[in-house]
Every structure is written in structure tokens, then in C-alpha cells.
């Protein structure tokens, strides 16, 4: 285990042979994060062939699902929900998931799967095959009415894995984005709420100009589009919520099915925290760059929580500064909207990873000290408006305020480009308990005093939603494609996409 650059060195890369593969670089949010047994992809050998699974997200009903698997006589070697997914795909699915006619009949007779994540409803459309281009022609209004599309012409091998994916989707509502390798093909599956990102890219020749007219040398699928340019691929589109897609050699991507959301859930629930912190700024999600969304958050934050001054001398001391690097776009937006100069006050050590995802408080605190160095000349005598994307435990921001004051800053105003985090996430972000969230113990004024800052303000929830959805709505107005917009804000208001039983 370790960084990609350490594990996949040149010598190791030369030993990898073949025309397809999958990988996983994210820590586990369930079962621990320092156990090599939890490293993905999970690989199992079944009676119908070997299968490899990479998973982003966290299953909200992992407890009951684990019990169901154990009752079927299957042993589990880890506490990871990703292993549960692999074992679910290994289990023979009920016959109703194996063919369209039987499954359609079962649905009409009310024989649906658990947790409301049924594959088919009485309203069913069946097509003879679906390429990436033809997917765009499906009437979005019909997709929103929970129409499921299944290919009648599926090969036996394809139908085998497809029936297992359909069965798995009936067992859990969310959260998962899956990449599955089986029988010389790669399959992608996103949960019906689209809670975690997944996108398709087109691999082109290194001599070709990147664009839709370039001939495809291959196809790639990834949780974020930022990974595509390094292999000379470009983003084609997001995998739709509930979509099952197939990648195979010398063929364009094919949509095999669309799993509908449960009844009374008309909108998707993409994780809004991806925009706030988790996704890379150069990724494109929902047809907009993460960078642009964060910059819009900065504009909105400056409108909602301005820093005022009484005299020209006070104004002259003001500077807007980011906590590098995820807060840079928001700080630029705040500076543009307020007219206050932008200035960097920290030099970031790029060889230290994210402190938010360190497994212990001690490691997080040591990580902050190693990660940031104050630029003393930029701090001396200044009143700094420090912009951060979020406050989780308060470990980082408190040390940064002390660093700035030690470097000569007169005052520090903290502005956070997201609302206070109040509730744990059970869908893939490592925020396990409410007690760890500093906003549950102090309001903004109390926290400012505790951190040694002159003031602290958050972006409102409505302001965050506005900033995230503005670009999507503008694209819809300019285009001819309309689809429901929805984002999960459970960590901010406690309203989870589905009821939780724990």
C-alpha cells in the first residue's frame, strides 16, 4: 500500500500486460484504512468466471446486506462494504433477473427487490441495443419516469454479469459507483441517485487533436475526468444515475440498462461535497468544471458575508487569501466580488497529502505543520480574509490562524465557502460521528473566538445550492436536453436521500 507513484514504478508497470485493466486509489471508508486486505480492486473467482470490482462510495445498508450474505453461507474476510459488493455479484441471482420477459412479469406482479431499488416497473421500454450516441436520443422525460432499458440482444456472457448487476442494484439503494472487469470487458454502474461521480472518456492517438472527431483508440471510465488528459483521453460524458454501461474492445460504449430511483424520488442526489472539497478543481462534473463552481461559491460568499472597514487605512490593510489549494478558486471569486486584493499567504508543501483524510487527530495536526509555511512578507501588518472550503474538525484552520498571527498579521477574518458540517456522511465521505464535527459544539462566533479569529462566517446552504446549480441550469437553457437536478446535502442538514435504519 502507498502512493501510486511509489507502488506503480517503471519496473512494476513493465510487468503489466494486457489490453484492459481497472485500478483504485482511494482509502476505504469502511473496515479501516491501513489494511492491505482492503486494497481494491477486489477479485473473486466464481463458477461463471473471474470478476474484479473497484468501488467508490459506501453502502447505507451494509449491516443487513452483510447478514444476508453470511446467511447464504458465504464467508467474509474484511469489514469492507466493497467486499460485500463483490460477493453479491458472485451470488447466483434469482431467475427473474436473468431475462427481460420474466423480470418484466415479476415487476408487474409486484415482486420487487428490497429497499425500493427495483430494476423494472410496469412501464418498460426494451430496445435492441444502445450505443453511446443513441443513449442521447432517449427522451429524458421518459427516463425520469423510471423507464428501464434492457438490451434483448445481449450475449450469454453479457447477460450473466448484467443479471448480477441488476440483482445487486435491487439489494441496496446507494451509494456506489462501480467499475467491474469480467470476461474481457469493463462494466460501469452508478447508483440510481448518482451519489458518486463516474464518467466515460475516449482514448485517442497522441498525434491526434483531442475532440469528438478523433478516432478512438480505446475507452476509459473513471470517477473523475481529471485523470483523462494524462493518457491523452477526453471526457465524453458522465455515466447517468442508474446507468449500466459496457466497454469492450473495438466497440463504442453501450448502455445496457438504467436502474430507476425508488418511488417518490424524482431527483438525483449527487454529493455536493464533491464540489466543495473532494473532487479535483480541473474535473468536469455535470457539464461544469469544479473550479468554476468553487469560484461562484466565492462570489456568493462575498455577497453574503462581506468584511467591512471604517477608514481607508483599514481597507488598505485588507487582503483575501486562500488556504491552498482547494480554496484558491473561492478566494479568487471573493476577491473579484469584494474588490479586495487577492494575495497568497501560505506556501504549500506539495509532498504532503490531504490532512482531512488522515486516520488520527495526531497525524492530522502534524500534517498541517508540515503542509503549510507562512509567507511572512505578505502577512506583516495585514488584515487577512482567510478563505477555506470547509471546516470539519477544526484541526487545520486553528493552526493556520496561529501561523498567520505569528507571521505578523494584525487580524484574521475566516470565511468558509460552504455551510457548517453538522451530520455524518454514510455514503463515502469519512465523517463517521457528529461528535467529531466542530460545528456541533460551537456556533460561528464561538468558533471564531476559539480559533483566535476576529470573525467567522459560512456560506449559506441556499447559497451553496445556487452556486452549484447555476451552471447546470444555464447549460440546460442553451441546450435541448433537460433532466432533473438534485444534490445530496445530508451532511449539512441531516436530510439523507433514503431513510436510514441506524
Buried (B, 14 or more C-beta within 10 A) or exposed (E): EEEEEEEBEEEEEEEEEEEBEBEBEBBBBBBBBEEEEBBBBBEBEBEBEEBBBBBBBBBBBBEBBBEBBEEEEBEBEBBBBBBBBBBBBBBBBBEBBBBBEBBBEBBEEEEBBBBBBBBBBEEBEBBEEBEBEBBEEBEBEEBBEBBBBBBEEBEEBBBBBBBBBBBBBBBBBBBBBBBBBBBEBBBBBBBBBBBBBBBBBBBBEEEEEBEEEBEBEBBBBBBBBBBBEEEBBBBBBBBBBBBBBBBBEEEBBBBBBBBBBBEEBEBBBBBBBBBBBBBBBEBBBBBBBBBBBBBBBBBBBBEBBBBEBEEEEBBEBBBBBBBBEBBBBBBBBBBBBBEBEBBBBBEBEEEBEEBBBBEEEEEBBBBBEEBBEBBEEBBEEBBBBBBBBBBBBBBBBBBBBBBBBEBBBBBBBBBBBBBBBBBBBBBBBBBEEBEBBBBEEBEBEEBBEBBBBBBBBBBBBEBBBBBBBBBBEEEBEEEEEEBBBBBBBBBBEEEBBBEEEE
